[in-house]
């Protein structure tokens, strides 16, 4: 049986996080003074915990992603409670009171334990991808019947005609993480609305009184329509899988402490990694309950991480897509022209490299973060030069603390965490926080301190999380596929213009930093007609790799309909879908495949079925 974790375990868990990412026995002694334990226990006895805020939603708690089942003391049974939430058999989330958690820094915690922040990847393609032919095929008539598509994003305008058959909704459930609500049988926090709830709302004069979930951004509505919008002939519109049912997760905004740590502006759309992971787990439970194959769409991205598919979210996507009847489609990102990536190489003959970074005026009020990742086994020395020529060196000896470089002439501080061997990748990680940086040209001087050739990467935050006026003067558009598009078993989708066949100019380019082929393929994602939230059933055109990922999620549902619902391949998995689509992708005769722009080519589902015959 699982054990309820007492509040005193918070501090013990925080101590463990530094060295083992909470991979230990939660029942160890915490070392908390007895007086404090008695006070905490007395608060529980007085019933104060019943009035306590929901830890997952409250700013009074900090979130940590943990690998809870790697226990050196042997196997231990765990159950979710208010302070510990299981995602799957490997990952969990610990919610620790803020006052008991030291200031965030990557030298005090393992890099993967602090949730990263993701944002939206967007700024008539069905015929181009061979879908329309299968909708209308006299024998196949694949339209997604019997399948489920999960859209994990900003929510949905459930009143839009694209998601209704008359007054009956095609949405199985909506989990709104942003609404206040404690743990229930169906979700660990927020509120869940069933199809019955949504149908009652559609019949009501005041739908929001029954289902108060609103897509204020409109992004999730666009993706849901592209993936599974109903065929509306008078509008000339159809989603890729117009008869699939939908599960919607509206992600809550990232907590303020994470926005402060990563220096994310208040107006930016930012979502936490652990919330996305819980959303995937929720979608799987819904599909299992309804006994339907599941296609998941993730139109979010981040430039944080090693770009090797090692983040907890990327690993969760891998394990999900490896199971039969689950597929995950992910946007490749729109970072190709953002100038947010710099790559350098050092060697015994040329051990020095210099990256020039232009910092815009907009950054001076708050600042920005940046990550350096250097390949092992080399060691790296880094010096930072301000626009006035003042130069300060990053210490490579201070492994377990935050360095603060104070520039005198520009009144700028740069906080640095230097991690010589990051746990998952084995590479060198240097995390920078530029606080109120002066506008102008900053320089990073990198020195290789081992007599061997090596490559390093520096990534700025993605568009939407940093101003357009901050960029590298000599950027590299490659290695810009965003996380979790670096997940090995997810279907990472880039976008192209279906009218002329050209690649979406802003699309991120591959490969991953470990040279894994990403993106996997391209789908239409430029000026795609889709549903507009809050416009009384209106439509609009939108562009971005998230739209391409949404269409691919619908295509995956069509393949599941053929394989599982109709009994042709009962153990079809996300990997099966990806490999079928790779094989059927259309390729230009004058181009070598796979490549860093197109992956294996343009998705063509009809051609995939032609190869099957």
C-alpha positions in Angstrom: 0.0 0.0 0.0 1.1 3.6 -0.6 1.8 5.8 2.3 0.6 9.3 2.9 3.6 11.7 3.0 3.6 13.9 6.1 4.6 17.6 5.7 7.9 16.9 7.3 8.9 15.0 4.2 9.0 18.1 2.2 12.4 19.2 3.5 13.8 15.7 3.2 12.7 15.6 -0.4 14.3 18.9 -1.1 17.6 17.6 0.3 17.5 14.5 -1.8 16.8 16.5 -4.9 20.2 18.1 -4.9 22.1 14.8 -5.4 19.6 12.2 -6.6 16.7 14.0 -8.1 14.4 12.7 -5.4 15.3 9.1 -6.4 15.1 7.7 -2.9 12.9 6.5 -0.1 10.4 9.1 0.9 10.1 7.6 4.4 13.6 8.6 5.5 14.0 11.0 8.4 13.8 14.6 7.3 16.1 16.2 9.9 13.4 18.8 10.7 13.5 20.2 14.3 11.0 18.4 16.5 9.4 21.7 17.4 8.6 22.3 13.7 7.3 18.8 13.3 5.0 19.3 16.2 3.7 22.6 14.8 3.0 21.0 11.4 1.2 18.1 13.0 -0.8 20.4 15.2 -1.9 22.4 12.1 -3.1 19.1 10.5 -5.0 18.2 13.6 -6.7 21.6 13.6 -8.0 20.9 10.2 -6.1 23.7 8.5 -5.0 21.4 5.7 -8.6 21.2 4.5 -8.5 25.0 3.8 -5.0 24.9 2.3 -4.5 25.9 -1.3 -4.1 23.3 -4.1 -0.3 22.8 -4.3 -0.3 22.2 -8.0 -1.9 25.6 -8.6 -0.7 27.6 -5.6 2.3 30.0 -5.7 3.0 28.9 -2.2 4.4 25.6 -3.6 7.3 24.8 -5.8 7.1 21.9 -8.4 9.8 19.3 -9.0 9.8 16.5 -11.6 11.2 13.3 -10.1 12.0 9.7 -11.2 10.4 8.2 -8.1 10.8 4.5 -8.9 14.6 4.4 -9.1 15.0 3.6 -5.4 18.3 2.3 -4.1 16.5 0.7 -1.2 14.4 -1.5 -3.5 10.9 -1.4 -4.8 8.5 0.9 -2.9 4.7 1.4 -3.4 3.6 5.0 -3.9 0.3 6.7 -4.1 -0.6 10.2 -5.2 -1.5 12.7 -2.5 -1.5 16.4 -2.1 2.3 16.6 -2.0 3.2 13.9 -4.6 1.5 13.3 -7.9 2.3 10.2 -10.0 2.5 10.8 -13.8 3.3 7.3 -14.9 5.4 4.3 -13.7 8.5 6.4 -13.9 7.8 10.1 -13.3 6.1 12.0 -10.5 5.8 15.5 -9.3 6.6 16.8 -5.8 5.0 19.9 -4.5 7.1 21.5 -1.8 6.2 24.6 0.3 8.1 27.6 -1.0 9.5 28.6 2.4 11.2 25.2 2.7 12.8 25.3 -0.7 16.2 27.1 -1.4 16.4 29.5 -4.2 16.3 27.8 -7.6 19.7 27.2 -9.3 20.8 24.4 -11.5 23.8 23.6 -9.3 21.6 22.9 -6.3 19.1 20.7 -8.2 19.5 18.3 -11.1 18.7 20.2 -14.3 15.7 18.0 -15.3 14.0 18.3 -11.9 13.1 22.0 -12.4 10.2 22.3 -14.9 11.0 24.0 -18.1 8.6 26.5 -19.7 7.0 26.0 -23.1 5.1 28.4 -25.4 2.8 28.2 -28.4 4.4 27.3 -31.8 2.4 29.3 -34.4 2.4 32.7 -35.8 -6.6 24.1 -47.3 -3.9 21.6 -46.7 -5.8 18.3 -46.6 -5.6 17.7 -50.3 -1.8 18.2 -50.3 -1.3 15.6 -47.6 -3.6 13.0 -49.3 -6.3 13.1 -46.6 -9.2 14.2 -48.8 -8.9 11.3 -51.1 -9.2 8.9 -48.1 -12.2 10.8 -46.7 -14.0 10.3 -50.0 -12.5 6.9 -51.1 -15.3 4.5 -52.1 -14.0 1.7 -49.9 -11.8 3.1 -47.2 -13.7 6.3 -46.3 -11.4 7.0 -43.4 -12.6 9.9 -41.2 -11.4 9.0 -37.8 -14.5 7.1 -36.5 -13.8 5.3 -33.3 -10.6 7.2 -32.5 -9.7 9.9 -30.0 -7.5 13.0 -30.4 -6.2 14.8 -27.4 -5.2 18.5 -27.8 -3.0 19.8 -25.0 -2.9 23.5 -25.4 -4.8 26.7 -24.5 -8.2 25.1 -24.3 -11.1 25.1 -26.8 -14.2 27.1 -27.8 -16.5 24.2 -27.3 -19.5 26.1 -28.8 -17.9 26.3 -32.2 -19.8 24.3 -34.9 -16.6 22.5 -35.9 -16.9 20.5 -32.6 -20.6 19.8 -32.6 -23.1 17.6 -34.3 -26.2 19.8 -33.8 -26.4 20.3 -30.1 -24.3 17.3 -29.3 -20.6 17.8 -28.6 -17.8 15.7 -30.1 -15.7 16.5 -27.1 -15.4 13.6 -24.6 -14.0 15.8 -21.8 -12.3 19.1 -21.0 -9.8 19.2 -18.2 -9.2 22.9 -17.4 -6.1 23.2 -15.2 -6.6 26.9 -14.8 -9.9 26.8 -12.9 -9.7 26.4 -9.1 -10.3 22.9 -7.9 -8.7 20.2 -5.7 -7.9 16.6 -6.5 -10.7 14.4 -7.7 -11.1 10.9 -9.1 -10.5 12.2 -12.7 -7.8 14.9 -12.3 -5.3 16.0 -9.7 -6.4 19.6 -9.7 -8.5 22.1 -11.7 -11.9 21.1 -13.1 -13.1 18.4 -15.5 -16.2 18.7 -17.7 -17.8 15.6 -19.3 -19.6 15.4 -22.6 -22.8 15.5 -20.6 -21.8 18.7 -19.0 -20.8 20.2 -22.4 -24.1 19.1 -24.0 -26.1 20.8 -21.2 -24.1 23.9 -21.7 -24.8 23.9 -25.4 -28.5 23.8 -24.7 -28.3 26.5 -22.1 -28.8 30.3 -22.6 -25.7 30.8 -20.5 -23.2 28.0 -21.4 -20.4 29.6 -19.3 -22.4 29.0 -16.1 -22.3 25.3 -16.7 -18.9 24.9 -18.4 -16.8 28.0 -17.6 -13.8 26.9 -19.6 -12.7 29.5 -22.2 -9.9 29.5 -24.8 -8.9 33.1 -24.4 -5.9 32.6 -26.7 -7.5 30.7 -29.5 -4.5 28.5 -30.2 -6.0 25.3 -28.8 -9.2 25.9 -30.8 -7.2 26.2 -34.0 -5.3 23.0 -33.4 -8.4 21.0 -32.4 -10.2 22.1 -35.6 -7.2 21.3 -37.9 -6.9 17.9 -36.3 -10.6 16.9 -35.9 -12.9 19.7 -37.0 -16.2 18.6 -38.5 -16.7 18.7 -42.2 -18.6 22.0 -43.0 -19.1 22.0 -46.8 -20.5 25.6 -46.9 -17.3 26.8 -45.4 -15.1 24.6 -47.4 -13.6 23.3 -44.2 -12.8 19.9 -42.7 -10.3 18.7 -40.1 -8.1 15.8 -40.9 -10.2 13.4 -38.8 -13.7 14.9 -38.8 -15.4 12.0 -37.0 -12.8 11.5 -34.2 -13.7 12.4 -30.7 -11.8 15.0 -28.7 -10.2 15.2 -25.3 -9.0 18.8 -24.4 -6.6 19.8 -21.8 -6.4 23.5 -21.1 -3.0 24.1 -19.5 -2.7 26.6 -16.7 -0.1 29.4 -17.0 3.3 28.7 -15.5 3.7 29.7 -11.9 5.3 33.0 -11.1 8.4 31.6 -9.4 9.3 29.8 -12.7 8.6 32.9 -14.8 10.9 34.9 -12.4 13.6 32.2 -12.6 13.6 32.1 -16.4 12.9 35.9 -16.7 9.7 35.4 -18.7 7.6 38.5 -19.2 4.2 38.7 -17.5 2.3 38.9 -20.8 4.0 35.9 -22.4 2.1 32.6 -22.8 4.2 30.1 -20.8 3.3 26.5 -19.6 5.0 24.2 -17.2 6.6 21.0 -18.3 5.1 19.0 -15.4 1.6 20.2 -16.3 2.0 19.0 -19.9 3.2 15.6 -18.6 0.1 15.3 -16.4 -2.0 16.3 -19.4 -0.6 13.4 -21.4 -1.3 11.0 -18.5 -4.9 12.3 -18.3 -5.4 11.8 -22.1 -4.2 8.2 -21.9 -6.6 7.5 -19.0 -9.5 8.9 -21.0 -8.6 6.8 -24.1 -8.3 3.7 -21.9 -11.6 4.3 -20.2 -13.4 4.8 -23.6 -11.4 1.9 -25.2 -10.2 4.1 -28.1 -6.8 4.5 -29.8 -5.3 7.8 -29.0 -3.5 10.5 -31.0 -2.0 13.3 -29.0 -1.2 16.8 -30.4 1.4 19.0 -28.8 1.8 22.4 -30.5 4.2 23.8 -27.8 7.9 24.2 -27.8 11.0 25.4 -25.8 14.6 25.9 -26.6 15.7 24.9 -23.1 17.6 21.7 -22.7 20.4 19.8 -24.5 18.3 19.2 -27.6 19.0 15.5 -27.4 15.5 14.2 -26.3 16.6 13.8 -22.7 14.0 16.0 -20.9 11.4 14.3 -18.7 8.7 15.4 -21.2 10.5 14.0 -24.2 11.1 10.7 -22.4 7.4 10.5 -21.5 6.5 11.1 -25.1 8.8 8.3 -26.1 7.3 5.8 -23.6 3.8 6.9 -24.7 4.4 6.4 -28.4 6.0 3.0 -27.8 2.7 1.5 -26.5 0.2 0.2 -28.9 -2.7 2.5 -29.8 -0.9 5.7 -28.8 0.7 8.3 -31.1 2.1 11.7 -30.4 2.5 14.5 -32.9 4.8 17.4 -31.9 5.5 20.8 -33.6 9.1 21.2 -34.8 9.1 24.8 -33.9 9.4 28.2 -35.7 12.9 29.1 -34.8 14.6 28.8 -38.2 14.9 32.5 -38.8 14.9 33.7 -35.1 18.7 33.9 -34.8 18.4 32.4 -31.4 21.0 29.6 -31.8 24.8 29.8 -32.0 27.1 26.9 -32.7 30.8 26.9 -32.3 33.6 24.4 -32.7 37.0 24.3 -31.0 40.0 22.2 -31.6 43.7 21.9 -30.5 44.6 24.1 -33.5 41.9 26.7 -32.7 40.9 26.5 -29.0 39.0 29.8 -29.0 35.6 30.9 -30.3 33.6 34.1 -29.9 29.9 34.5 -30.0 28.4 38.0 -30.5 25.0 38.7 -29.0 23.0 41.7 -29.8 20.8 42.7 -26.8 17.8 44.9 -27.5 16.4 47.8 -25.5 13.3 45.8 -24.6 15.4 43.4 -22.4 16.8 46.1 -20.1 13.7 46.3 -18.0 13.7 42.6 -17.0 16.4 40.5 -18.6 16.6 37.1 -20.2 18.0 33.6 -19.7 20.3 31.6 -22.0 21.9 28.2 -22.0 25.3 27.0 -23.1 25.8 23.3 -23.8 29.3 22.0 -24.6 30.0 18.5 -25.8 32.0 16.2 -23.5 34.8 15.3 -22.8 36.0 18.9 -23.3 36.0 21.5 -20.6 35.2 25.1 -21.3 36.2 28.4 -20.0 33.9 31.4 -20.7 34.4 35.1 -20.4 31.6 37.7 -20.9 32.4 41.1 -22.4 29.9 44.0 -22.1 29.1 46.6 -24.8 31.6 48.9 -23.1 34.5 46.4 -23.3 34.5 45.3 -19.6 35.3 41.6 -19.4 34.5 39.2 -16.6 35.3 35.5 -16.4 33.0 32.7 -15.3 34.6 30.5 -12.7 34.8 26.8 -13.5 35.6 26.0 -9.9 32.3 27.1 -8.4 30.3 24.0 -9.2 27.7 24.3 -6.4 26.5 27.8 -6.3 25.3 30.8 -8.3 28.0 33.2 -9.5 27.1 36.8 -9.9 29.1 38.8 -12.4 28.6 42.5 -11.7 29.5 44.9 -14.5 30.4 48.4 -13.3 30.1 50.6 -16.4 26.8 49.2 -17.6 25.2 48.4 -14.2 24.3 44.9 -15.4 24.5 41.6 -13.4 24.8 38.2 -14.9 24.0 35.2 -12.7 25.7 32.0 -13.8 25.3 28.3 -12.9 28.3 26.3 -14.2 27.6 22.5 -14.3 30.7 20.8 -15.7 28.9 17.4 -16.1 25.2 17.6 -16.5 23.6 14.5 -15.2 21.6 13.2 -18.2 23.8 14.3 -21.1 27.2 14.2 -19.5 27.9 17.6 -21.3 28.8 20.9 -19.8 25.8 23.2 -19.0 26.2 26.9 -18.3 22.9 28.7 -17.4 22.9 32.5 -17.7 20.5 35.0 -16.3 21.1 38.5 -17.7 19.5 40.9 -15.2 18.6 44.4 -16.6 21.2 44.0 -19.4 22.4 47.1 -21.2 21.5 47.2 -24.9 24.3 46.7 -27.4 26.7 44.0 -28.5 27.8 41.5 -25.8 30.5 38.9 -26.5 31.0 35.4 -25.1 34.6 34.2 -25.4 34.8 30.4 -25.2 38.0 28.5 -24.6 38.5 24.7 -24.9 40.6 23.5 -22.0 41.2 20.0 -23.1 43.3 19.0 -26.1 40.4 17.6 -28.2 38.0 18.9 -30.8 34.4 19.6 -29.6 31.3 21.5 -30.5 29.1 23.7 -28.3 25.7 25.3 -28.7 24.1 28.3 -27.2 20.3 28.8 -27.2 18.3 31.8 -26.4 14.6 31.5 -25.5 12.1 30.9 -28.3 10.0 33.6 -29.9 7.4 34.9 -27.6 9.6 34.6 -24.5 12.2 37.1 -25.7 12.1 40.2 -27.8 12.8 40.1 -31.5 15.7 42.6 -31.0 17.9 40.2 -29.1 19.7 37.7 -31.3 23.2 36.3 -32.3 25.0 38.2 -35.0 26.3 35.0 -36.6 23.4 32.5 -35.9 23.1 28.9 -37.1 19.5 28.0 -38.2 20.3 24.3 -37.7 19.7 22.5 -34.4 16.7 24.7 -33.8 14.0 22.0 -33.5 12.4 22.8 -30.2 11.7 20.5 -27.3 9.8 18.2 -27.1 10.3 17.9 -30.8 13.5 16.2 -30.0 11.7 13.2 -28.6 12.9 10.1 -30.5 9.6 8.4 -30.8 7.3 11.3 -31.2 6.3 12.5 -34.7 8.1 15.8 -35.1 6.4 17.8 -37.9 7.6 20.8 -39.8 5.4 23.0 -42.0 5.3 23.8 -45.7 3.2 26.0 -48.0 0.8 23.6 -49.7 0.1 26.1 -52.6 3.6 26.1 -54.0 5.3 23.3 -52.0 7.9 25.5 -50.3 9.1 25.1 -46.8 7.7 27.4 -44.2 10.4 30.0 -43.9 10.4 30.3 -40.1 10.3 26.5 -39.6 13.0 25.1 -37.2 15.7 23.0 -38.8 17.2 19.7 -37.6 18.9 17.6 -36.6 19.1 17.2 -32.9 22.4 17.8 -31.1 22.9 14.0 -31.0 22.4 13.9 -34.9 19.0 12.1 -34.6 16.8 12.8 -37.7 14.3 15.5 -36.8 11.9 16.7 -38.1 10.4 13.4 -39.2 8.4 14.9 -42.1 6.5 18.0 -43.2 2.8 18.7 -43.4 0.8 21.8 -44.6 1.1 24.6 -42.1 1.0 27.9 -43.9 -2.2 29.9 -44.2 -4.3 26.9 -43.2 -8.0 27.6 -42.7 -9.1 26.7 -39.2 -11.6 27.6 -36.5 -11.4 30.9 -34.7 -12.3 31.0 -31.0 -15.0 33.4 -29.9 -16.2 34.5 -33.3 -19.6 32.8 -33.3 -18.4 29.9 -35.4 -16.0 31.9 -37.6 -12.9 30.7 -39.4 -9.5 32.2 -40.1 -6.1 31.4 -41.7 -3.1 30.6 -39.5 0.5 29.5 -40.0 3.0 27.6 -37.9 4.4 24.1 -37.3 1.8 23.6 -34.6 -0.9 23.5 -37.4 1.2 20.9 -39.2 1.4 18.8 -36.1 -2.3 19.1 -35.6 -3.1 17.9 -39.1 -0.6 15.0 -38.5 -2.4 14.1 -35.3 -5.6 13.8 -37.3 -3.8 11.7 -39.9 -2.6 9.4 -37.1 -6.2 9.0 -36.1 -7.1 7.9 -39.6 -4.3 5.3 -39.5 -5.6 4.0 -36.2 -9.1 3.7 -37.7 -7.7 1.6 -40.5 -5.3 -0.4 -38.3 -7.2 -0.9 -35.1 -10.8 -0.1 -35.5 -11.1 -2.1 -38.7 -8.7 -4.9 -37.4 -6.0 -4.6 -40.0 -3.1 -4.1 -37.5 -4.5 -4.5 -33.9 -1.2 -3.6 -32.2 -0.4 -0.5 -34.1 1.7 2.0 -32.1 2.8 5.6 -32.5 6.1 4.2 -33.9 4.1 2.3 -36.5 2.3 5.4 -37.6 5.6 7.3 -37.8 7.3 4.7 -39.8 4.4 4.2 -42.2 4.2 8.0 -42.8 8.0 8.2 -43.3 7.8 5.5 -45.9 4.9 7.1 -47.8 6.3 10.6 -47.6 6.7 12.4 -51.0 10.2 13.3 -51.9 11.8 15.7 -54.4 14.0 13.8 -56.9 16.6 16.5 -56.7 17.0 16.4 -52.9 18.7 13.9 -50.6 16.6 12.4 -47.8 16.5 12.5 -44.9 17.6 16.1 -44.5 17.5 18.8 -41.9 14.7 20.8 -43.4 12.2 18.2 -44.6 13.1 15.1 -42.7 11.8 12.2 -44.8 9.6 14.4 -47.0 6.0 15.6 -47.2 3.3 13.5 -45.6 1.0 11.9 -48.1 -1.4 9.5 -46.5 -2.9 8.4 -49.8 0.6 7.5 -51.1 1.2 5.5 -47.8 -1.8 3.4 -48.6 -0.7 3.0 -52.2 2.5 1.4 -50.9 0.5 -0.9 -48.7 -1.2 -2.4 -51.7 
